[in-house]
């Protein structure tokens, strides 16, 4: 049996009041419920009509004094700006999708770098029998490059913005650490002869590709978890706001009438 969308009662279709709206049939137990439903629909349609005229303001959750008309990064801490109204919309989902894609692809490239770099410490793996030493070092370089320069490029962009804004933050530190590890390792691999013998172990310069890749992927994972938490929080706030009454019962000249909340005047 169908249910009344206002009071939730099960109603007999043959005896209930029936209306059709947007190619969908609704059944009501009484005319009161029908009127409430129609008033609610009018308010909802009005909200949708004026939604496009509302200005969206973006702010930083850590620095609420910063407000922007367009999405972007906080000039102070580098965090993604959120809508000042309840977040959790399409833009948050887009950010999470981008971070998820970078994280999973970065993780896929990081795992072989990790095992190639640390495999020598696990004698049971005996990687040297399968992957020659020099070939292993070049493989690490090849796999780490997309992790740092593609998956981790957002950290370098945020770090550069922090320098321009003269407000160094967490992303400045991440970019410096990852960039130093990757840059030093790349130079040591391509131009090993420019380093003095005192820096070499067994005739080779130590590489830190695995450190650059692992740090990048771990920070991406943290950013992804943060984006997911913000999105869920925004959705919860929207759900709570959706419970707010859209229609008020106003008594005028001894008669009760349903009126949209935004139509209520002082003294009603």
Secondary structure, DSSP 8 states (H G I E B T S, - for coil): --B-TTT--B--TTTSEEEEETTEEEEESSHHHHHHHHHHHHHHHHHHHHHTTS---EE-SS-TT-EESS--B-TTT--B-EESS---SHHHHHHHHHHHHHHHHHHHHHHHHHHHHHGGG-TTT-GGGTS-HHHHHHHHHHHHHHIIIIITHHHHHHHHHHHHTT---HHHHHHHHHHHHHHHHHHHHH-GGGS-GGG-BTTB----HHHHHHHHHHHHHHHHHHHHHHHHHHHHHHHHHHTS-SEEEEEETTEEEEEEGGG--TT-
